[in-house]
């Protein structure tokens, strides 16, 4: 991520915090809809991200194209368009992040990261389902309809809206990466880090408490999602955002082989 994009994302986060009226499911869905519209029009994407273009003209274009959206949605999109982006494609990721953060802000008392994690586990354990929702050849609307059918009544409306959008517009990412990224953004908006812990067998309550206590010294309050992977043999791999702590047996054996080879 380039410096311009980092600054644009930071500005977007501040804009969301400054507009509490935007923290609704409806506005989040409008942002997702706008993201798909921009992704479907190369001409519109270029017009909204051209560095030399007049910011006021960009805002006017947003009002013209997205006039049917709420004032909150249009203002947030205009703010993104007025920012500078390292790459045009980053603008789409920025729209997605704004939508995710609004969904998080609108879901008081709902554990969206947990719901997303459970869906990710469901997909990863079912090859047929993973192909159905993750294939590049699949119809986007059909994939969204499948998600809605699977999850209706089982998870929050926010989680269904997030996943329906992600399978419609994956931006070249695999479904597992999509869901993990979304969970991380939602958790960040809620000021809660997520540690994804991969182990060969489930950890006990005492082990989880010790692990959480140790991680909290560096990352603060966080939630732990366990992924069971029997191929690890033993040990543990922990991922918090872009940080990875790998103390698995497989990794230790690999390091030992490299040392012996040297």
C-alpha positions as CSV (number, residue, x, y, z in Angstrom):
1,X,0.0,0.0,0.0
2,X,1.5,3.3,-1.1
3,X,1.7,6.4,1.1
4,X,-1.1,8.2,-0.7
5,X,-3.4,5.3,-0.2
6,X,-2.5,5.0,3.5
7,X,-3.4,8.7,3.9
8,X,-6.6,8.3,2.0
9,X,-7.7,5.3,4.1
10,X,-6.8,7.2,7.3
11,X,-8.9,10.2,6.1
12,X,-11.8,7.8,5.3
13,X,-11.7,6.3,8.8
14,X,-11.8,9.8,10.3
15,X,-14.8,10.7,8.0
16,X,-16.7,7.7,9.2
17,X,-16.1,8.6,12.9
18,X,-17.3,12.2,12.2
19,X,-20.6,11.0,10.6
20,X,-22.4,8.9,13.2
21,X,-25.5,9.2,11.2
22,X,-23.8,7.0,8.5
23,X,-23.5,4.0,10.9
24,X,-26.4,2.1,9.5
25,X,-26.9,-1.1,7.6
26,X,-28.5,0.8,4.7
27,X,-25.6,3.2,4.2
28,X,-23.1,0.2,4.3
29,X,-25.1,-1.5,1.6
30,X,-25.1,1.7,-0.5
31,X,-21.4,1.9,-0.2
32,X,-21.0,-1.7,-1.3
33,X,-23.4,-1.1,-4.2
34,X,-21.4,2.0,-5.3
35,X,-18.1,-0.1,-5.1
36,X,-19.6,-2.6,-7.5
37,X,-20.8,0.1,-9.9
38,X,-17.3,1.7,-10.0
39,X,-15.6,-1.6,-10.5
40,X,-17.9,-2.2,-13.5
41,X,-16.9,1.0,-15.2
42,X,-13.3,1.6,-16.0
43,X,-14.2,5.1,-17.2
44,X,-15.8,6.0,-13.9
45,X,-12.9,4.6,-11.9
46,X,-10.4,6.7,-13.9
47,X,-12.6,9.8,-13.5
48,X,-12.8,9.4,-9.7
49,X,-9.1,8.7,-9.2
50,X,-7.4,11.0,-11.7
51,X,-4.9,12.9,-9.6
52,X,-5.0,16.0,-11.8
53,X,-8.8,16.3,-11.8
54,X,-10.6,19.1,-9.9
55,X,-11.8,17.7,-6.5
56,X,-15.0,19.7,-6.9
57,X,-15.6,18.1,-10.3
58,X,-15.2,14.7,-8.7
59,X,-17.7,15.5,-6.0
60,X,-20.1,16.7,-8.7
61,X,-19.6,13.5,-10.6
62,X,-20.4,11.5,-7.5
63,X,-23.6,13.4,-7.0
64,X,-24.6,12.9,-10.6
65,X,-23.8,9.2,-10.7
66,X,-25.0,8.3,-7.2
67,X,-27.8,10.8,-6.8
68,X,-30.2,8.1,-5.6
69,X,-28.0,7.2,-2.6
70,X,-28.3,8.8,0.8
71,X,-26.5,12.1,1.6
72,X,-24.2,10.2,4.0
73,X,-23.2,7.6,1.4
74,X,-22.6,10.3,-1.2
75,X,-20.5,12.4,1.2
76,X,-18.3,9.5,2.1
77,X,-17.8,8.5,-1.6
78,X,-17.0,12.1,-2.5
79,X,-14.4,12.2,0.3
80,X,-12.7,9.1,-1.1
81,X,-12.8,10.6,-4.6
82,X,-11.2,13.8,-3.4
83,X,-8.3,11.9,-1.8
84,X,-5.2,10.8,-3.8
85,X,-4.6,7.1,-4.3
86,X,-1.3,5.3,-5.1
87,X,-3.2,3.1,-7.6
88,X,-6.6,3.5,-9.1
89,X,-7.5,0.0,-7.9
90,X,-6.8,1.1,-4.3
91,X,-9.9,3.2,-4.6
92,X,-12.1,0.1,-4.9
93,X,-10.4,-1.4,-1.8
94,X,-11.0,1.9,-0.1
95,X,-14.7,1.8,-0.9
96,X,-14.9,-1.7,0.4
97,X,-13.2,-0.8,3.6
98,X,-15.5,2.1,4.2
99,X,-18.5,-0.3,3.7
100,X,-17.0,-2.8,6.1
101,X,-16.4,-0.2,8.8
102,X,-19.9,1.2,8.5
103,X,-21.3,-2.3,8.9
104,X,-19.2,-2.8,12.0
105,X,-20.3,0.6,13.4
106,X,-24.0,-0.3,12.8
107,X,-23.8,-3.7,14.5
108,X,-23.7,-2.8,18.2
109,X,-23.6,-6.0,20.3
110,X,-23.1,-8.3,17.2
111,X,-19.9,-10.3,16.9
112,X,-19.5,-10.0,13.1
113,X,-15.8,-11.2,13.1
114,X,-17.0,-14.5,14.7
115,X,-19.8,-14.9,12.2
116,X,-17.3,-14.3,9.3
117,X,-14.8,-16.7,10.8
118,X,-17.4,-19.4,11.1
119,X,-18.4,-18.9,7.4
120,X,-14.8,-19.1,6.4
121,X,-14.4,-22.4,8.3
122,X,-17.5,-23.7,6.6
123,X,-16.3,-22.9,3.2
124,X,-12.8,-24.2,3.7
125,X,-14.2,-27.5,4.9
126,X,-16.4,-28.0,1.9
127,X,-14.7,-28.0,-1.5
128,X,-18.0,-27.9,-3.4
129,X,-19.2,-24.9,-1.5
130,X,-15.8,-23.1,-1.9
131,X,-16.0,-23.6,-5.6
132,X,-19.6,-22.4,-5.7
133,X,-18.9,-19.1,-3.9
134,X,-15.3,-18.6,-5.0
135,X,-15.1,-19.5,-8.6
136,X,-14.1,-16.7,-11.0
137,X,-16.5,-18.2,-13.6
138,X,-19.5,-18.2,-11.3
139,X,-22.3,-15.6,-11.8
140,X,-21.9,-12.9,-9.1
141,X,-25.6,-12.6,-8.4
142,X,-26.0,-16.4,-8.1
143,X,-23.1,-16.6,-5.6
144,X,-24.7,-13.8,-3.5
145,X,-28.0,-15.6,-3.6
146,X,-26.3,-18.8,-2.3
147,X,-24.7,-16.9,0.5
148,X,-28.0,-15.4,1.5
149,X,-29.8,-18.7,1.4
150,X,-27.2,-20.5,3.5
151,X,-27.0,-17.8,6.2
152,X,-30.5,-16.4,6.4
153,X,-31.6,-16.5,10.0
154,X,-28.3,-17.8,11.2
155,X,-26.2,-14.7,11.2
156,X,-26.7,-10.9,11.3
157,X,-27.9,-8.9,8.4
158,X,-24.6,-7.1,8.4
159,X,-22.6,-10.3,8.0
160,X,-24.9,-11.4,5.1
161,X,-24.5,-8.0,3.4
162,X,-20.7,-8.2,3.8
163,X,-20.4,-11.7,2.4
164,X,-22.8,-11.1,-0.4
165,X,-20.7,-8.1,-1.5
166,X,-17.4,-10.0,-1.2
167,X,-18.5,-12.9,-3.4
168,X,-19.8,-10.5,-6.0
169,X,-16.6,-8.4,-6.1
170,X,-13.6,-10.5,-4.9
171,X,-11.1,-8.2,-6.5
172,X,-8.9,-11.1,-7.4
173,X,-8.7,-12.6,-3.9
174,X,-9.6,-16.1,-2.8
175,X,-12.6,-16.5,-0.6
176,X,-10.5,-17.4,2.5
177,X,-8.4,-14.2,2.1
178,X,-11.6,-12.2,1.5
179,X,-13.3,-13.3,4.7
180,X,-10.1,-12.9,6.9
181,X,-9.5,-9.4,5.6
182,X,-13.1,-8.4,6.2
183,X,-13.0,-9.8,9.8
184,X,-9.8,-7.9,10.5
185,X,-11.3,-4.6,9.3
186,X,-14.5,-5.1,11.2
187,X,-12.5,-6.0,14.4
188,X,-10.2,-2.9,13.9
189,X,-13.3,-0.7,13.7
190,X,-14.5,-2.2,17.0
191,X,-11.0,-1.7,18.5
192,X,-10.5,-5.4,18.8
193,X,-7.6,-7.4,17.2
194,X,-8.0,-10.9,15.9
195,X,-5.4,-13.6,16.5
196,X,-5.9,-16.6,14.1
197,X,-4.3,-19.5,15.8
198,X,-3.6,-22.6,13.8
199,X,-3.0,-25.8,15.7
200,X,-3.0,-29.6,15.1
201,X,-5.7,-30.1,17.9
202,X,-7.9,-27.8,19.8
203,X,-6.3,-25.9,22.7
204,X,-7.6,-26.3,26.2
205,X,-9.2,-23.3,28.1
206,X,-6.0,-22.9,30.1
207,X,-3.8,-22.9,27.0
208,X,-6.1,-20.3,25.4
209,X,-6.0,-18.1,28.5
210,X,-2.2,-18.2,28.6
211,X,-1.9,-17.5,24.9
212,X,-4.4,-14.6,25.1
213,X,-2.5,-13.2,28.1
214,X,0.8,-13.4,26.3
215,X,-0.5,-11.8,23.1
216,X,-2.3,-9.1,25.0
217,X,1.1,-7.7,26.2
218,X,1.9,-6.7,22.6
219,X,-1.5,-6.4,20.9
220,X,-3.9,-5.5,23.7
221,X,-7.4,-6.9,23.9
222,X,-8.0,-9.4,21.2
223,X,-10.2,-12.4,20.3
224,X,-8.8,-15.8,19.3
225,X,-10.0,-17.8,16.4
226,X,-8.8,-21.4,16.3
227,X,-8.1,-23.2,13.0
228,X,-7.4,-26.9,13.3
229,X,-4.8,-28.3,10.8
230,X,-3.7,-31.9,11.5
231,X,-0.9,-31.6,9.0
232,X,0.9,-29.3,11.5
233,X,1.8,-32.3,13.7
234,X,2.3,-30.0,16.7
235,X,3.1,-26.5,17.8
236,X,1.2,-23.4,17.0
237,X,1.1,-20.7,14.3
238,X,-0.4,-17.3,15.3
239,X,-1.3,-14.5,12.8
240,X,-2.4,-11.1,14.1
241,X,-2.9,-8.8,11.1
242,X,0.3,-9.0,9.0
243,X,2.3,-10.4,12.0
244,X,3.0,-14.1,12.0
245,X,4.4,-16.1,14.9
246,X,5.2,-19.6,13.6
247,X,6.3,-22.1,16.2
248,X,4.9,-25.2,14.5
249,X,6.8,-28.5,14.4
250,X,6.9,-28.4,10.6
251,X,8.6,-25.0,10.7
252,X,11.1,-26.0,13.3
253,X,12.1,-29.1,11.3
254,X,12.4,-27.0,8.2
255,X,14.7,-24.5,10.0
256,X,16.8,-27.4,11.4
257,X,17.2,-28.9,7.9
258,X,18.4,-25.5,6.6
259,X,20.9,-25.2,9.5
260,X,22.3,-28.7,8.8
261,X,22.5,-28.0,5.1
262,X,24.5,-24.8,5.8
